[in-house]
Amino acid sequence: MKAKELKLMNEADLENKVTELRKELMKINSQIAIGMAPKSPSKSGEIKKTIAKIMTIKQEKVQQKTEAAKRNE
């Protein structure tokens, strides 16, 4: 997913997306562990990058809320 699309999502949607991606990553990793070749090997790296993007965006949102609270004091 693109970062712009992720930034438009609310926190609950982001959390659900992370959970979904982690489950998918677990399936791919388990296929690799038992010796099966995954359908698309590059998908694993793509999922990891998307999870990292989501976590970064979540942290940015938390930081923005904190800064806004400090300004209002």
N, CA, C and O atoms as a GROMACS GRO file, in nm:
protein
  292
    1MET      N    1   0.083  -0.119   0.000
    1MET     CA    2   0.000   0.000   0.000
    1MET      C    3   0.087   0.124   0.000
    1MET      O    4   0.200   0.124   0.050
    2LYS      N    5   0.033   0.228  -0.056
    2LYS     CA    6   0.104   0.355  -0.058
    2LYS      C    7   0.090   0.425   0.076
    2LYS      O    8  -0.008   0.407   0.148
    3ALA      N    9   0.191   0.506   0.108
    3ALA     CA   10   0.191   0.578   0.234
    3ALA      C   11   0.074   0.677   0.241
    3ALA      O   12   0.017   0.698   0.349
    4LYS      N   13   0.038   0.737   0.128
    4LYS     CA   14  -0.074   0.831   0.127
    4LYS      C   15  -0.203   0.761   0.168
    4LYS      O   16  -0.283   0.816   0.245
    5GLU      N   17  -0.224   0.639   0.117
    5GLU     CA   18  -0.344   0.563   0.151
    5GLU      C   19  -0.345   0.530   0.300
    5GLU      O   20  -0.449   0.537   0.366
    6LEU      N   21  -0.230   0.496   0.352
    6LEU     CA   22  -0.220   0.459   0.494
    6LEU      C   23  -0.244   0.579   0.584
    6LEU      O   24  -0.305   0.564   0.690
    7LYS      N   25  -0.198   0.696   0.545
    7LYS     CA   26  -0.214   0.816   0.627
    7LYS      C   27  -0.360   0.857   0.639
    7LYS      O   28  -0.399   0.923   0.735
    8LEU      N   29  -0.442   0.819   0.541
    8LEU     CA   30  -0.583   0.854   0.543
    8LEU      C   31  -0.664   0.762   0.636
    8LEU      O   32  -0.776   0.795   0.672
    9MET      N   33  -0.606   0.649   0.673
    9MET     CA   34  -0.677   0.553   0.759
    9MET      C   35  -0.671   0.599   0.904
    9MET      O   36  -0.576   0.665   0.946
   10ASN      N   37  -0.775   0.562   0.982
   10ASN     CA   38  -0.771   0.594   1.124
   10ASN      C   39  -0.691   0.487   1.199
   10ASN      O   40  -0.648   0.388   1.141
   11GLU      N   41  -0.672   0.510   1.328
   11GLU     CA   42  -0.584   0.422   1.406
   11GLU      C   43  -0.635   0.279   1.414
   11GLU      O   44  -0.556   0.185   1.410
   12ALA      N   45  -0.765   0.263   1.427
   12ALA     CA   46  -0.823   0.128   1.437
   12ALA      C   47  -0.802   0.051   1.306
   12ALA      O   48  -0.770  -0.068   1.307
   13ASP      N   49  -0.821   0.120   1.194
   13ASP     CA   50  -0.800   0.055   1.064
   13ASP      C   51  -0.654   0.016   1.045
   13ASP      O   52  -0.624  -0.090   0.991
   14LEU      N   53  -0.564   0.103   1.089
   14LEU     CA   54  -0.422   0.073   1.079
   14LEU      C   55  -0.386  -0.050   1.162
   14LEU      O   56  -0.310  -0.136   1.118
   15GLU      N   57  -0.442  -0.058   1.282
   15GLU     CA   58  -0.414  -0.171   1.370
   15GLU      C   59  -0.467  -0.300   1.308
   15GLU      O   60  -0.401  -0.404   1.314
   16ASN      N   61  -0.586  -0.294   1.249
   16ASN     CA   62  -0.642  -0.412   1.183
   16ASN      C   63  -0.557  -0.455   1.064
   16ASN      O   64  -0.537  -0.575   1.041
   17LYS      N   65  -0.507  -0.359   0.990
   17LYS     CA   66  -0.423  -0.388   0.874
   17LYS      C   67  -0.292  -0.454   0.917
   17LYS      O   68  -0.246  -0.549   0.853
   18VAL      N   69  -0.232  -0.405   1.026
   18VAL     CA   70  -0.109  -0.464   1.077
   18VAL      C   71  -0.133  -0.609   1.118
   18VAL      O   72  -0.053  -0.698   1.087
   19THR      N   73  -0.244  -0.633   1.187
   19THR     CA   74  -0.278  -0.769   1.230
   19THR      C   75  -0.295  -0.861   1.110
   19THR      O   76  -0.244  -0.974   1.109
   20GLU      N   77  -0.366  -0.812   1.010
   20GLU     CA   78  -0.389  -0.890   0.888
   20GLU      C   79  -0.257  -0.923   0.817
   20GLU      O   80  -0.235  -1.036   0.774
   21LEU      N   81  -0.170  -0.823   0.806
   21LEU     CA   82  -0.042  -0.843   0.738
   21LEU      C   83   0.049  -0.939   0.816
   21LEU      O   84   0.120  -1.020   0.757
   22ARG      N   85   0.046  -0.929   0.949
   22ARG     CA   86   0.129  -1.019   1.030
   22ARG      C   87   0.083  -1.164   1.016
   22ARG      O   88   0.166  -1.255   1.014
   23LYS      N   89  -0.048  -1.186   1.007
   23LYS     CA   90  -0.100  -1.321   0.986
   23LYS      C   91  -0.054  -1.376   0.850
   23LYS      O   92  -0.014  -1.491   0.839
   24GLU      N   93  -0.062  -1.290   0.748
   24GLU     CA   94  -0.019  -1.331   0.615
   24GLU      C   95   0.131  -1.362   0.613
   24GLU      O   96   0.175  -1.459   0.550
   25LEU      N   97   0.209  -1.279   0.682
   25LEU     CA   98   0.354  -1.300   0.690
   25LEU      C   99   0.384  -1.432   0.762
   25LEU      O  100   0.477  -1.504   0.725
   26MET      N  101   0.307  -1.461   0.866
   26MET     CA  102   0.327  -1.585   0.940
   26MET      C  103   0.300  -1.706   0.851
   26MET      O  104   0.371  -1.806   0.859
   27LYS      N  105   0.198  -1.697   0.767
   27LYS     CA  106   0.168  -1.806   0.674
   27LYS      C  107   0.283  -1.828   0.576
   27LYS      O  108   0.323  -1.942   0.550
   28ILE      N  109   0.336  -1.719   0.524
   28ILE     CA  110   0.446  -1.729   0.428
   28ILE      C  111   0.570  -1.787   0.496
   28ILE      O  112   0.637  -1.874   0.440
   29ASN      N  113   0.600  -1.739   0.617
   29ASN     CA  114   0.718  -1.789   0.689
   29ASN      C  115   0.703  -1.935   0.726
   29ASN      O  116   0.801  -2.009   0.725
   30SER      N  117   0.581  -1.978   0.758
   30SER     CA  118   0.562  -2.120   0.791
   30SER      C  119   0.578  -2.206   0.667
   30SER      O  120   0.628  -2.318   0.676
   31GLN      N  121   0.536  -2.157   0.551
   31GLN     CA  122   0.557  -2.231   0.426
   31GLN      C  123   0.706  -2.248   0.399
   31GLN      O  124   0.751  -2.355   0.358
   32ILE      N  125   0.781  -2.143   0.422
   32ILE     CA  126   0.926  -2.149   0.400
   32ILE      C  127   0.989  -2.246   0.499
   32ILE      O  128   1.079  -2.323   0.462
   33ALA      N  129   0.942  -2.244   0.624
   33ALA     CA  130   1.000  -2.329   0.729
   33ALA      C  131   0.980  -2.478   0.701
   33ALA      O  132   1.067  -2.559   0.733
   34ILE      N  133   0.866  -2.515   0.642
   34ILE     CA  134   0.842  -2.657   0.616
   34ILE      C  135   0.897  -2.700   0.482
   34ILE      O  136   0.886  -2.817   0.445
   35GLY      N  137   0.955  -2.609   0.408
   35GLY     CA  138   1.023  -2.645   0.285
   35GLY      C  139   0.944  -2.618   0.159
   35GLY      O  140   0.993  -2.644   0.049
   36MET      N  141   0.823  -2.567   0.171
   36MET     CA  142   0.745  -2.533   0.053
   36MET      C  143   0.792  -2.399  -0.002
   36MET      O  144   0.832  -2.310   0.073
   37ALA      N  145   0.787  -2.386  -0.131
   37ALA     CA  146   0.821  -2.258  -0.192
   37ALA      C  147   0.695  -2.172  -0.194
   37ALA      O  148   0.592  -2.215  -0.247
   38PRO      N  149   0.701  -2.052  -0.139
   38PRO     CA  150   0.583  -1.966  -0.142
   38PRO      C  151   0.549  -1.926  -0.286
   38PRO      O  152   0.636  -1.925  -0.373
   39LYS      N  153   0.423  -1.892  -0.309
   39LYS     CA  154   0.380  -1.856  -0.444
   39LYS      C  155   0.456  -1.735  -0.497
   39LYS      O  156   0.495  -1.731  -0.614
   40SER      N  157   0.477  -1.638  -0.412
   40SER     CA  158   0.555  -1.521  -0.453
   40SER      C  159   0.654  -1.486  -0.341
   40SER      O  160   0.615  -1.427  -0.241
   41PRO      N  161   0.779  -1.523  -0.358
   41PRO     CA  162   0.880  -1.501  -0.253
   41PRO      C  163   0.901  -1.354  -0.216
   41PRO      O  164   0.934  -1.323  -0.102
   42SER      N  165   0.882  -1.265  -0.311
   42SER     CA  166   0.905  -1.123  -0.283
   42SER      C  167   0.793  -1.063  -0.197
   42SER      O  168   0.808  -0.953  -0.143
   43LYS      N  169   0.682  -1.134  -0.185
   43LYS     CA  170   0.568  -1.086  -0.106
   43LYS      C  171   0.608  -1.067   0.040
   43LYS      O  172   0.558  -0.976   0.105
   44SER      N  173   0.695  -1.152   0.091
   44SER     CA  174   0.739  -1.144   0.230
   44SER      C  175   0.805  -1.009   0.258
   44SER      O  176   0.772  -0.943   0.357
   45GLY      N  177   0.895  -0.968   0.174
   45GLY     CA  178   0.962  -0.839   0.191
   45GLY      C  179   0.867  -0.722   0.178
   45GLY      O  180   0.878  -0.623   0.250
   46GLU      N  181   0.773  -0.735   0.086
   46GLU     CA  182   0.674  -0.630   0.064
   46GLU      C  183   0.586  -0.613   0.188
   46GLU      O  184   0.554  -0.501   0.227
   47ILE      N  185   0.546  -0.724   0.248
   47ILE     CA  186   0.464  -0.719   0.368
   47ILE      C  187   0.540  -0.655   0.483
   47ILE      O  188   0.484  -0.572   0.556
   48LYS      N  189   0.666  -0.692   0.500
   48LYS     CA  190   0.747  -0.634   0.606
   48LYS      C  191   0.760  -0.483   0.590
   48LYS      O  192   0.752  -0.409   0.688
   49LYS      N  193   0.778  -0.438   0.468
   49LYS     CA  194   0.790  -0.294   0.442
   49LYS      C  195   0.660  -0.221   0.472
   49LYS      O  196   0.661  -0.111   0.528
   50THR      N  197   0.548  -0.283   0.435
   50THR     CA  198   0.418  -0.221   0.462
   50THR      C  199   0.392  -0.211   0.611
   50THR      O  200   0.341  -0.110   0.659
   51ILE      N  201   0.428  -0.315   0.686
   51ILE     CA  202   0.412  -0.312   0.832
   51ILE      C  203   0.497  -0.199   0.890
   51ILE      O  204   0.452  -0.126   0.978
   52ALA      N  205   0.618  -0.184   0.840
   52ALA     CA  206   0.707  -0.078   0.888
   52ALA      C  207   0.647   0.060   0.858
   52ALA      O  208   0.654   0.150   0.941
   53LYS      N  209   0.588   0.076   0.739
   53LYS     CA  210   0.525   0.203   0.703
   53LYS      C  211   0.411   0.235   0.799
   53LYS      O  212   0.398   0.348   0.847
   54ILE      N  213   0.329   0.133   0.827
   54ILE     CA  214   0.214   0.154   0.915
   54ILE      C  215   0.261   0.193   1.055
   54ILE      O  216   0.206   0.286   1.116
   55MET      N  217   0.362   0.124   1.106
   55MET     CA  218   0.412   0.154   1.240
   55MET      C  219   0.470   0.296   1.245
   55MET      O  220   0.454   0.366   1.345
   56THR      N  221   0.536   0.338   1.139
   56THR     CA  222   0.592   0.474   1.132
   56THR      C  223   0.480   0.577   1.132
   56THR      O  224   0.488   0.678   1.202
   57ILE      N  225   0.377   0.552   1.053
   57ILE     CA  226   0.265   0.646   1.045
   57ILE      C  227   0.193   0.654   1.179
   57ILE      O  228   0.154   0.763   1.221
   58LYS      N  229   0.175   0.541   1.246
   58LYS     CA  230   0.112   0.542   1.378
   58LYS      C  231   0.194   0.624   1.476
   58LYS      O  232   0.138   0.701   1.555
   59GLN      N  233   0.326   0.609   1.472
   59GLN     CA  234   0.413   0.686   1.562
   59GLN      C  235   0.406   0.835   1.531
   59GLN      O  236   0.407   0.918   1.622
   60GLU      N  237   0.400   0.870   1.402
   60GLU     CA  238   0.389   1.010   1.364
   60GLU      C  239   0.259   1.071   1.418
   60GLU      O  240   0.258   1.185   1.465
   61LYS      N  241   0.150   0.995   1.410
   61LYS     CA  242   0.021   1.044   1.459
   61LYS      C  243   0.025   1.067   1.610
   61LYS      O  244  -0.028   1.166   1.660
   62VAL      N  245   0.089   0.976   1.683
   62VAL     CA  246   0.102   0.991   1.828
   62VAL      C  247   0.186   1.115   1.859
   62VAL      O  248   0.153   1.192   1.949
   63GLN      N  249   0.292   1.134   1.784
   63GLN     CA  250   0.380   1.248   1.806
   63GLN      C  251   0.306   1.379   1.776
   63GLN      O  252   0.323   1.477   1.848
   64GLN      N  253   0.224   1.381   1.672
   64GLN     CA  254   0.147   1.501   1.640
   64GLN      C  255   0.048   1.534   1.750
   64GLN      O  256   0.030   1.651   1.786
   65LYS      N  257  -0.017   1.431   1.805
   65LYS     CA  258  -0.113   1.454   1.914
   65LYS      C  259  -0.042   1.510   2.037
   65LYS      O  260  -0.093   1.600   2.104
   66THR      N  261   0.077   1.457   2.066
   66THR     CA  262   0.154   1.503   2.181
   66THR      C  263   0.195   1.649   2.163
   66THR      O  264   0.184   1.729   2.256
   67GLU      N  265   0.242   1.682   2.045
   67GLU     CA  266   0.284   1.820   2.018
   67GLU      C  267   0.164   1.915   2.024
   67GLU      O  268   0.177   2.027   2.074
   68ALA      N  269   0.050   1.872   1.975
   68ALA     CA  270  -0.070   1.956   1.979
   68ALA      C  271  -0.115   1.978   2.124
   68ALA      O  272  -0.160   2.087   2.159
   69ALA      N  273  -0.102   1.876   2.206
   69ALA     CA  274  -0.140   1.890   2.348
   69ALA      C  275  -0.046   1.987   2.419
   69ALA      O  276  -0.090   2.066   2.502
   70LYS      N  277   0.083   1.982   2.386
   70LYS     CA  278   0.179   2.073   2.449
   70LYS      C  279   0.152   2.217   2.408
   70LYS      O  280   0.167   2.309   2.489
   71ARG      N  281   0.113   2.237   2.284
   71ARG     CA  282   0.086   2.373   2.236
   71ARG      C  283  -0.036   2.433   2.304
   71ARG      O  284  -0.043   2.554   2.327
   72ASN      N  285  -0.131   2.348   2.334
   72ASN     CA  286  -0.257   2.396   2.395
   72ASN      C  287  -0.243   2.426   2.544
   72ASN      O  288  -0.334   2.484   2.604
   73GLU      N  289  -0.136   2.388   2.603
   73GLU     CA  290  -0.115   2.412   2.747
   73GLU      C  291  -0.080   2.555   2.777
   73GLU      O  292  -0.061   2.591   2.893
   0.00000   0.00000   0.00000
